[in-house]
Amino acid sequence: MALASRPLALATLLTLPAIAAATEPPALHYTVTPVVEQGDLKALDVVLEGIAGPDGTLDVVLPGKQERLAANGGLSAGKDGHLVLSAKPGAPVALRYRRSGTAPFTNDPGIEPYVTAGWMQAPCSGLLAMPADGVARAITVTWHVPPRWRAITSLDAHHPTTRAEAGASACFLGRDVSEAKQPIGHGGALHVYTTDPAGSAAFTDLVAKSLSVVASAAGGTARDYAVYATPVQADGADIAGWSQPGFMSAVFARGARLSALAGPAINDYARMLAPTPVDPATAWYTQGLRSYLVASDLLSSHALGREDMAGYLDQIIANYGNSPFRRASNARIVSEWQSSPDLQAVPGERGILFGWLLDAQLRKATGGRACLADVLRTLAPSVSDPGVALAAAVKQAGGGDITPLYEKYIVRGELLQLPPGALGPCMVVSTETDPYGWQVQRVSARCTAATE
């Protein structure tokens, strides 16, 4: 997902599995040529080559402004950016068009790319006209770039891709692109590609430090993570971005609060290192409670300060509170797992909040002598029955019987709302009623580490 013109507008994408097809449809090939005049990027010319289906058509979506459209066969335009290429069944079809985009924060990059004189950023579905039928296809992209320019895409030519998945991918082009590399954990590295290394330095340091904490909480074994970063001179603290496990792409004003960018990278990286494949029945533990351990370690290690952590948790608790699946039972999550990315997000959010709830109870029961993070470090990242294992570990640490809480919030899926002091004396949990009558909790910092 890509969002723009909002102070904290960076989201993480969960994509649904592609619709199964009896045979994989023919591959799509794109050729992208930057239009550079006097050294500055003006637009991008794109050629799509594919094969007409059994009905003699290839229906693709090109959102936003459609410029210089041309085809080697029939071409008709429909609603919402749909373009139908027509030829004989099984015959080659080609579509040519131009993408000019606009400057940052004036449009949604899910519709059109961000295009400036020195770089272009977009989810690949904002640059490439792609079929909207949900069927995965092999996709290859060839870039014809002039000297000093470099193009990078997160699309995997060996992994068939749907348009929805391409919406979570990144197509990045820049002049004089540099790569900053920092180690993460044991054996991993952060790769930051940018046209402004000085402007991206603080962001690079923050993400590297944060992901190292994630790797440590996951057991130390790390993997590489890529970021395409473009700081810009803009008013306010706007951020636009899109991400998924493996990479993050971000455009941010130089005055932006960097923790808003780090949060999605932390979530993505935690999912990368979590046990796979995801078991919906235990996702509240593997993706949620283990992410609580990451958040706790980020706070205790000062990788994120209290104000930044409050912002990070506020986004999680708001997403959970506004989810239509916030009261879904664990059985429903298992049975409907394939139906919606919103539903897939709930176990992780619920598990993180459940962790803070248990931590508050454990600290109170033991007079502060025990904390949930230490309990979780005694458990494996994946256990066959995490509810039983967690209850036994918390009881042994002096926290009493948490089975009723587990049954209430995890099994039955009742709405989990944190008590006001659950996050400690320096963060406040408040409850608000939104315009639709839903009670939604928010988190704010009441003090900083410097004043404690």
C-alpha positions as CSV (number, residue, x, y, z in Angstrom):
1,M,0.0,0.0,0.0
2,A,1.2,3.5,-0.7
3,L,0.0,6.6,1.0
4,A,1.0,10.3,0.7
5,S,0.5,13.7,2.1
6,R,0.1,12.5,5.7
7,P,2.6,13.0,8.6
8,L,2.9,9.2,9.4
9,A,1.8,7.7,6.1
10,L,3.8,4.6,5.7
11,A,2.2,1.2,5.6
12,T,3.2,-2.4,5.5
13,L,1.6,-4.7,3.0
14,L,0.2,-8.1,3.4
15,T,-0.7,-9.7,0.1
16,L,-3.0,-12.6,-0.5
17,P,-2.0,-15.7,-2.3
18,A,-2.6,-15.5,-6.0
19,I,-5.6,-17.2,-7.5
20,A,-4.7,-20.7,-8.6
21,A,-4.6,-21.3,-12.4
22,A,-4.6,-24.6,-14.2
23,T,-1.6,-23.4,-16.2
24,E,0.5,-20.3,-15.6
25,P,-0.4,-17.7,-18.2
26,P,2.2,-16.3,-20.5
27,A,4.9,-14.1,-19.1
28,L,4.8,-10.3,-19.3
29,H,7.9,-8.3,-20.3
30,Y,8.4,-4.6,-19.8
31,T,11.0,-2.3,-21.2
32,V,11.4,1.0,-19.4
33,T,13.4,3.9,-20.9
34,P,13.9,7.1,-18.9
35,V,13.3,10.3,-20.8
36,V,16.2,12.4,-19.7
37,E,16.7,16.0,-21.0
38,Q,19.8,18.0,-20.2
39,G,20.6,15.5,-17.5
40,D,17.2,15.7,-15.7
41,L,14.5,13.0,-15.6
42,K,11.3,14.1,-17.3
43,A,9.3,10.9,-17.7
44,L,9.5,7.2,-18.4
45,D,8.5,5.4,-21.6
46,V,7.3,1.9,-21.1
47,V,6.6,-0.9,-23.5
48,L,4.5,-4.0,-22.4
49,E,4.8,-7.2,-24.4
50,G,2.5,-10.1,-23.7
51,I,0.2,-12.7,-25.3
52,A,-3.5,-12.4,-26.0
53,G,-5.7,-14.8,-24.0
54,P,-8.0,-17.5,-25.4
55,D,-10.6,-14.7,-26.0
56,G,-8.1,-12.6,-27.9
57,T,-7.6,-10.0,-25.3
58,L,-5.3,-8.9,-22.5
59,D,-6.9,-6.6,-19.9
60,V,-4.5,-4.5,-18.0
61,V,-4.7,-1.6,-15.5
62,L,-2.8,1.7,-15.9
63,P,-4.0,4.0,-13.1
64,G,-3.8,7.7,-13.3
65,K,-2.9,9.8,-16.3
66,Q,-2.5,7.7,-19.5
67,E,-0.1,9.4,-21.9
68,R,1.0,8.5,-25.4
69,L,-1.0,5.3,-25.6
70,A,-0.3,3.1,-28.6
71,A,-0.8,-0.6,-29.3
72,N,0.2,-3.1,-32.1
73,G,-3.4,-4.3,-32.3
74,G,-6.8,-3.3,-31.0
75,L,-6.9,-1.0,-27.9
76,S,-9.9,0.1,-26.0
77,A,-10.2,2.0,-22.7
78,G,-12.5,1.1,-19.8
79,K,-13.2,2.4,-16.3
80,D,-10.7,2.8,-13.5
81,G,-7.6,2.7,-15.8
82,H,-8.5,-0.5,-17.6
83,L,-7.0,-1.0,-21.1
84,V,-8.0,-3.9,-23.3
85,L,-5.5,-5.1,-25.9
86,S,-7.0,-7.3,-28.6
87,A,-5.5,-9.6,-31.2
88,K,-6.0,-13.2,-32.3
89,P,-6.1,-15.7,-29.5
90,G,-2.5,-16.5,-28.5
91,A,-1.0,-13.7,-30.7
92,P,1.6,-11.2,-29.4
93,V,0.3,-7.9,-28.1
94,A,2.2,-4.8,-27.1
95,L,1.3,-1.5,-25.4
96,R,3.4,1.6,-25.3
97,Y,2.8,4.5,-22.9
98,R,4.5,7.3,-21.0
99,R,4.6,7.9,-17.2
100,S,5.5,11.4,-16.2
101,G,4.2,11.4,-12.6
102,T,4.5,14.4,-10.3
103,A,6.7,15.8,-7.6
104,P,6.6,14.1,-4.1
105,F,3.5,14.5,-1.8
106,T,1.2,15.8,-4.5
107,N,-0.1,12.4,-5.6
108,D,-0.5,8.8,-4.5
109,P,2.3,6.7,-5.9
110,G,-0.1,3.7,-6.0
111,I,-1.7,5.7,-8.9
112,E,1.3,7.4,-10.6
113,P,5.1,7.3,-9.8
114,Y,6.9,10.0,-8.0
115,V,9.1,11.6,-10.7
116,T,11.7,14.3,-10.0
117,A,14.7,15.6,-11.9
118,G,17.1,13.2,-10.1
119,W,15.0,10.1,-9.3
120,M,11.8,8.1,-9.6
121,Q,10.1,6.0,-7.0
122,A,6.9,3.9,-7.3
123,P,5.3,0.7,-6.4
124,C,5.8,-1.3,-9.6
125,S,2.0,-1.4,-10.2
126,G,2.1,2.4,-10.4
127,L,4.6,2.2,-13.2
128,L,3.8,-1.0,-15.0
129,A,0.4,-1.7,-16.6
130,M,-0.6,-5.1,-15.2
131,P,-3.5,-7.5,-15.5
132,A,-6.0,-7.1,-12.6
133,D,-7.4,-10.7,-12.7
134,G,-5.4,-11.9,-9.6
135,V,-3.6,-14.6,-11.6
136,A,0.2,-14.7,-11.0
137,R,2.4,-14.2,-14.0
138,A,6.1,-14.2,-14.6
139,I,7.3,-10.7,-15.0
140,T,10.6,-9.4,-16.4
141,V,11.7,-5.8,-16.6
142,T,14.5,-4.4,-18.8
143,W,15.8,-0.9,-18.1
144,H,17.6,1.2,-20.7
145,V,19.3,3.8,-18.6
146,P,21.8,6.5,-19.6
147,P,25.2,6.9,-18.0
148,R,25.2,7.8,-14.3
149,W,21.7,6.5,-13.8
150,R,20.8,3.2,-12.0
151,A,17.5,1.3,-11.9
152,I,16.6,-1.2,-9.2
153,T,13.4,-3.3,-8.8
154,S,12.3,-5.7,-6.0
155,L,10.3,-7.7,-8.5
156,D,11.6,-11.3,-8.7
157,A,11.7,-12.6,-12.3
158,H,11.6,-16.1,-10.9
159,H,8.5,-15.6,-8.8
160,P,5.2,-15.2,-10.6
161,T,3.5,-12.0,-9.5
162,T,0.0,-10.6,-9.3
163,R,-0.9,-6.9,-9.6
164,A,-1.7,-6.8,-5.9
165,E,1.8,-8.1,-5.1
166,A,3.4,-5.7,-7.5
167,G,1.6,-3.0,-5.5
168,A,3.9,-4.0,-2.6
169,S,7.0,-4.0,-4.7
170,A,9.3,-1.2,-5.6
171,C,10.7,0.3,-8.9
172,F,13.4,2.8,-8.2
173,L,15.5,4.9,-10.6
174,G,18.1,7.5,-9.7
175,R,21.0,9.5,-10.9
176,D,24.3,8.8,-9.1
177,V,22.8,6.2,-6.8
178,S,25.0,5.2,-3.9
179,E,24.7,2.2,-1.6
180,A,25.3,2.4,2.1
181,K,25.8,-1.0,3.8
182,Q,25.7,-1.8,7.5
183,P,25.8,-5.1,9.3
184,I,22.7,-6.6,11.0
185,G,23.0,-9.3,13.6
186,H,25.1,-12.3,12.6
187,G,25.5,-12.5,8.8
188,G,22.9,-10.0,7.7
189,A,23.3,-6.6,6.1
190,L,21.2,-3.5,5.5
191,H,21.6,-2.1,2.0
192,V,20.3,1.5,1.6
193,Y,20.2,2.8,-2.0
194,T,19.8,6.5,-2.3
195,T,20.7,9.6,-4.3
196,D,21.4,11.5,-1.1
197,P,23.6,9.5,1.2
198,A,24.2,12.5,3.6
199,G,20.4,13.1,3.9
200,S,19.8,9.4,4.5
201,A,22.6,8.8,7.0
202,A,20.5,9.2,10.2
203,F,17.8,7.1,8.7
204,T,20.3,4.4,7.8
205,D,21.8,4.3,11.3
206,L,18.4,4.1,12.9
207,V,17.2,1.2,10.7
208,A,20.4,-0.7,11.1
209,K,20.4,-0.4,14.9
210,S,16.7,-1.3,15.1
211,L,17.0,-4.3,12.8
212,S,20.0,-5.6,14.8
213,V,17.8,-5.6,17.9
214,V,15.1,-7.6,15.9
215,A,17.8,-10.1,14.8
216,S,19.0,-10.5,18.4
217,A,15.4,-11.1,19.7
218,A,14.9,-13.7,16.9
219,G,18.0,-15.6,18.0
220,G,20.8,-13.7,16.3
221,T,20.6,-15.2,12.8
222,A,20.0,-12.4,10.3
223,R,19.1,-11.8,6.7
224,D,19.8,-9.0,4.3
225,Y,17.3,-6.1,4.0
226,A,17.1,-3.4,1.3
227,V,15.8,0.1,1.5
228,Y,15.3,2.6,-1.3
229,A,15.5,6.0,0.4
230,T,14.9,9.5,-1.0
231,P,14.9,12.4,1.4
232,V,13.4,15.6,-0.1
233,Q,13.1,19.2,0.7
234,A,9.4,19.6,1.6
235,D,7.3,21.4,4.1
236,G,6.2,19.6,7.3
237,A,7.2,16.1,8.1
238,D,5.5,14.1,5.3
239,I,6.3,10.5,4.6
240,A,5.2,8.3,1.8
241,G,6.3,4.7,1.4
242,W,5.5,1.0,0.8
243,S,7.1,-2.1,2.2
244,Q,7.0,-5.8,2.6
245,P,9.4,-8.4,4.1
246,G,12.7,-8.0,2.2
247,F,12.7,-4.3,1.4
248,M,11.2,-0.9,2.2
249,S,10.9,2.1,-0.2
250,A,10.5,5.5,1.4
251,V,10.2,9.1,0.3
252,F,10.5,11.5,3.3
253,A,10.8,15.2,4.1
254,R,14.0,16.1,5.7
255,G,12.1,17.1,8.9
256,A,10.2,13.9,9.1
257,R,10.2,11.8,12.3
258,L,12.4,8.9,11.4
259,S,10.9,6.5,13.8
260,A,7.7,6.5,11.6
261,L,9.9,5.0,8.9
262,A,11.6,2.5,11.1
263,G,8.4,1.0,12.5
264,P,7.3,-0.7,9.2
265,A,10.9,-1.9,8.6
266,I,10.9,-3.4,12.1
267,N,7.6,-5.2,11.5
268,D,8.7,-6.5,8.1
269,Y,12.0,-7.8,9.4
270,A,10.5,-9.5,12.3
271,R,8.2,-11.4,9.9
272,M,11.2,-12.3,7.7
273,L,12.9,-13.9,10.7
274,A,9.7,-15.6,12.1
275,P,9.2,-19.3,11.5
276,T,7.7,-20.1,8.1
277,P,5.3,-21.1,6.8
278,V,3.0,-19.0,9.0
279,D,0.5,-21.2,11.0
280,P,-2.6,-19.1,11.4
281,A,-3.4,-20.9,14.6
282,T,-0.2,-19.7,16.3
283,A,0.4,-16.5,14.4
284,W,-0.6,-14.6,17.6
285,Y,2.6,-16.0,19.1
286,T,5.0,-16.3,16.2
287,Q,4.1,-12.9,14.7
288,G,2.6,-11.2,17.6
289,L,4.1,-12.1,21.0
290,R,7.6,-12.5,19.5
291,S,7.2,-9.0,18.0
292,Y,6.4,-7.8,21.5
293,L,9.8,-9.1,22.6
294,V,11.3,-7.1,19.7
295,A,9.5,-3.9,20.8
296,S,10.5,-4.5,24.5
297,D,14.1,-4.9,23.5
298,L,14.0,-1.8,21.2
299,L,12.8,0.2,24.2
300,S,15.2,-1.2,26.7
301,S,18.2,-0.9,24.3
302,H,17.2,2.7,23.5
303,A,17.3,1.9,19.8
304,L,13.9,3.7,19.9
305,G,13.3,6.3,22.5
306,R,10.0,6.5,24.5
307,E,8.4,9.1,22.2
308,D,9.3,7.0,19.2
309,M,8.1,3.8,20.8
310,A,4.9,5.5,21.8
311,G,4.4,6.5,18.1
312,Y,5.2,2.9,17.0
313,L,2.7,1.4,19.5
314,D,0.1,4.0,18.8
315,Q,0.0,2.9,15.1
316,I,-0.3,-0.8,16.1
317,I,-3.1,-0.2,18.7
318,A,-4.9,2.1,16.3
319,N,-4.7,-0.4,13.4
320,Y,-6.0,-3.1,15.7
321,G,-8.8,-1.0,17.2
322,N,-10.0,0.1,13.7
323,S,-9.9,-3.4,12.2
324,P,-13.2,-5.0,11.2
325,F,-11.7,-8.3,12.5
326,R,-10.6,-7.0,15.9
327,R,-13.1,-9.3,17.6
328,A,-12.4,-12.3,15.4
329,S,-11.8,-15.6,17.3
330,N,-8.7,-17.5,16.7
331,A,-10.8,-20.2,15.1
332,R,-12.2,-17.7,12.6
333,I,-8.7,-16.4,11.8
334,V,-7.7,-20.0,11.0
335,S,-10.8,-20.7,8.8
336,E,-10.7,-17.4,6.9
337,W,-7.0,-16.8,6.8
338,Q,-6.9,-16.6,3.0
339,S,-9.7,-14.1,2.7
340,S,-8.2,-10.8,3.7
341,P,-4.9,-9.1,4.5
342,D,-6.8,-7.1,7.2
343,L,-7.6,-10.4,9.0
344,Q,-4.0,-11.6,8.5
345,A,-2.8,-8.5,10.4
346,V,-4.9,-9.1,13.5
347,P,-3.0,-11.9,15.2
348,G,0.2,-10.0,15.1
349,E,-1.3,-6.8,16.4
350,R,-3.3,-8.7,19.1
351,G,-0.2,-10.7,20.1
352,I,1.8,-7.5,20.6
353,L,-0.8,-5.9,22.8
354,F,-1.3,-9.2,24.7
355,G,2.4,-9.1,25.5
356,W,2.2,-5.6,27.1
357,L,-0.9,-6.7,29.0
358,L,0.9,-9.8,30.4
359,D,4.1,-7.8,31.1
360,A,2.1,-5.4,33.3
361,Q,0.5,-8.2,35.2
362,L,3.8,-10.1,35.7
363,R,5.6,-7.0,36.9
364,K,2.7,-6.2,39.4
365,A,2.6,-9.8,40.6
366,T,6.3,-10.0,41.2
367,G,6.9,-6.4,42.4
368,G,8.9,-5.7,39.3
369,R,11.3,-8.6,39.7
370,A,10.2,-10.4,36.5
371,C,9.2,-9.2,33.1
372,L,7.6,-10.9,30.1
373,A,10.7,-10.3,27.8
374,D,12.8,-12.5,30.1
375,V,10.1,-15.2,30.1
376,L,9.8,-15.2,26.3
377,R,13.6,-15.6,26.0
378,T,13.2,-19.0,27.7
379,L,10.7,-20.1,25.0
380,A,11.5,-21.1,21.4
381,P,10.3,-18.8,18.5
382,S,7.9,-21.6,17.5
383,V,6.3,-24.1,19.9
384,S,3.6,-26.7,19.2
385,D,1.2,-25.3,21.8
386,P,2.3,-21.7,22.6
387,G,-0.7,-21.1,24.9
388,V,0.2,-23.9,27.2
389,A,3.9,-23.2,27.1
390,L,3.4,-19.5,27.8
391,A,1.0,-20.1,30.7
392,A,3.5,-22.5,32.3
393,A,6.5,-20.1,31.9
394,V,4.6,-17.1,33.2
395,K,3.4,-19.1,36.2
396,Q,6.9,-20.3,37.0
397,A,8.1,-16.7,36.9
398,G,5.5,-15.7,39.5
399,G,2.9,-14.2,37.3
400,G,0.0,-16.5,38.3
401,D,-2.4,-18.3,36.0
402,I,-2.9,-16.4,32.7
403,T,-5.1,-19.1,31.2
404,P,-8.3,-17.0,31.6
405,L,-6.7,-14.1,29.8
406,Y,-5.4,-16.3,27.0
407,E,-8.9,-17.9,26.6
408,K,-10.6,-14.5,26.6
409,Y,-8.3,-12.5,24.2
410,I,-6.6,-15.1,22.0
411,V,-9.0,-18.0,21.8
412,R,-12.3,-16.1,21.9
413,G,-10.9,-12.9,20.4
414,E,-12.6,-10.5,22.7
415,L,-11.6,-6.9,22.3
416,L,-8.2,-6.4,23.9
417,Q,-7.9,-3.0,25.6
418,L,-4.9,-2.1,27.7
419,P,-5.3,-0.6,31.1
420,P,-4.0,3.0,31.3
421,G,-0.7,2.1,33.1
422,A,0.1,-1.0,31.1
423,L,3.0,0.6,29.3
424,G,4.7,2.0,32.4
425,P,4.8,5.4,33.9
426,C,6.1,7.2,30.9
427,M,3.5,6.2,28.3
428,V,-0.2,6.9,28.5
429,V,-2.9,4.6,27.1
430,S,-6.1,6.5,26.5
431,T,-9.5,5.4,25.0
432,E,-11.4,7.5,22.5
433,T,-14.7,7.0,20.8
434,D,-14.5,7.5,17.0
435,P,-17.2,9.1,14.8
436,Y,-18.7,5.6,14.3
437,G,-19.0,4.9,18.0
438,W,-16.1,2.5,18.2
439,Q,-13.8,2.7,21.2
440,V,-10.2,3.0,19.9
441,Q,-7.2,3.3,22.1
442,R,-4.2,5.6,21.6
443,V,-0.7,5.7,23.0
444,S,1.2,8.9,23.8
445,A,4.5,9.6,25.6
446,R,4.2,11.4,28.9
447,C,7.9,11.7,29.7
448,T,11.2,11.1,27.8
449,A,14.2,9.0,28.8
450,A,16.1,12.2,29.6
451,T,13.6,13.2,32.3
452,E,13.2,9.8,34.0
